[in-house]
Amino acid sequence: MKIIMGNDDYLLDDDHPYALAILALAQRYAQDRSIETRVGSRGGTDIEMLWRFLTPRHRQLLYEIAKRPGISQSELETALGLDWKGLRGVHNGLARICEGLGYEKPIRVSGYKSSNRSYSMDPDVRQSITKLKL
């Protein structure tokens, strides 16, 4: 198998495990062109795929932040009906799910103290989440 990437050429034996894996990925991509394959992409496809693995509580967390970017911790606790411990549990659970699946966590947190902490997300992520159903 010959792989050309930019100005670099790579040669693999056709029966090498890497060559077989690349072939399987290429065939899968050819079957469904809607699959997003860019490494590091956080566009709609990644969010839609992540959405499948989330509990309703995780989805609600993301949805509330998408609706009101820059939402304060106290506002988020009220919207979710949680105290700070519950919010921390849901947020940490989301982080573990993202890490386990190899996705970038869609939430940005700023502020060290709970009184000045706020939650937001990138515009492309917000747009993707607002299109999904809870």
Secondary structure, 3 states (H helix, E strand, C coil): CEEEECCEEEECCCCCHHHHHHHHHHHHHHHCCCCCCCCCCCCHHHHHHHHCCCCHHHHHHHHHHHHCCCEEHHHHHHHHCCCHHHHHHHHHHHHHHHHHHCCCCCCEEECCCCCCCEEECCHHHHHHHHHCCC
